[in-house]
Amino acid sequence: MLFVINAMTIVFAILAAATAVYWGFVFGRLVRLSRHTPELQAGLQLPIIDEMVSIIVPAHDEARVIERMVRSMRSQEDMKIELIVVLDRCTDETLDRLIVAAEGDPRVRIIENDSCPEEWAGKCHAAAVGAAAAAGDWVLFTDADVQFDPGVVRAAVSIAAEQKVDLFSAYTRLTSGHWWEAVVQPPAAITLLRMFPPDRVNHEERPRSFANGQFMLFRRSAYDRLGGHAAVKEDLLEDLAFAKAVHRIGGRVRVVHSQDMIQTSMYESLDDLLSGWRRIFIESCHRNIGRLNRNVIRVAGAGLGPVASVLSIVMGSVSIGQGHSMMGIAGIAGGVCGVTISSVTLAIIFGQGGMPRIGILGWPIGCLLIAGVLRRGAIDLAKRRPIRWGGREYVIEPGP
């Protein structure tokens, strides 16, 4: 029995030390990113661009959020805008609620779209329909589940114009109105951010292709030069496809942090959230089964590391009680380091993401759920299981 206790103490002490090293590295990356990630609000200090912006919103059964979105768009300051909402094969009360929220505002245009060609992804087709009707010098594609502060469009256009950007995007702040959002969204967002850190996305010489489909701003001439949404019509993550297309022609992509200026309420239930992130991760990993499986290990390890640190403290205390002071002290010291460094770093992450810090207690659960999402994505690819999105099902072929 004593041998087992000592062996467990050693194992957990090693895992706790590894946890401390890992989260120390994450802390360092956070410091670097905070210094090198531009913020959307900086655009409010730039000159106002006196040009029309067409805001295009594909909406499929968005009765839950459509009113909030429309009111936030109508509140945009200092810019000439038109809001084009494309109702894409809606079966709920989206239209009725949209009309109420528009209040007869002539800047709001409603297009009802009842079909989608087989070769198109539904959201891409709806966005293309909206773009065809747009009259703006700029086109901004966003989602029905977002909410903008009044200065968002003005700030974004000012930065994009000043930096001569072909595709301007923003990381949005995810809401935490439900317990599962506070638990699952942080590890999901961090996993995506690790794949596409802003300092790499904005790198001048070797940029990593990324954009956030919740906010994509193009100068109209650049959008047309890319071929519009027809160029990415089969992609389930048209944002990544657009970023790649811009880089292929030598264009510039910029991503900023929106802080509280843009908020997104992504999904109505935990099942919807997990399904949505599965689609996102499949595309973010380039439909590569091996890459998905490697991220399973990374995410699960990030979640279980703090747990191992706590167990290191427990087993260290037990070892001291059994008379093995040195081994016990090593276990406690390693556990304290692991718990402290991971907790401080997670507190910063949750704070920056606007998530309640009580959600840190659910970090291991959230990581295991996201690890499960990644693993399910790998299995879906291997077995050619269909992915449902935007009212249709798509069978995705594995990538190289």
Secondary structure, 3 states (H helix, E strand, C coil): CHHHHHHHHHHHHHHHHHHHHHHHHHHHHHHHHHHHCCEHHHHHHCCCCCCEEEEEEEECCCCCCHHHHHHHHHCCCCCEEEEEEEEECCCCCHHHHHHHHHCCCCCEEEEEECCCCCCCCHHHHHHHHHHHHCCCCEEEEECCCEEECCCHHHHHHHHHHHCCCCEEEEECEECCCCHHHHHHHHHHHHHHHHHCCHHHHCCCCCCCCCCCCCEEEEEHHHHHHHCHHHHHCCCCCHHHHHHHHHHHCCCCEEEEECCCCEEECCCCCHHHHHHHHHHHHHHHCCCCHHHHHHHHHHHHHHHHHHHHHHHHHHHHHHHHHCCCHHHHHHHHHHHHHHHHHHHHHHHHHHHHCCCCHHHHHHHHHHHHHHHHHHHHHHHHHHHCCEEEECCEEEECCCCC
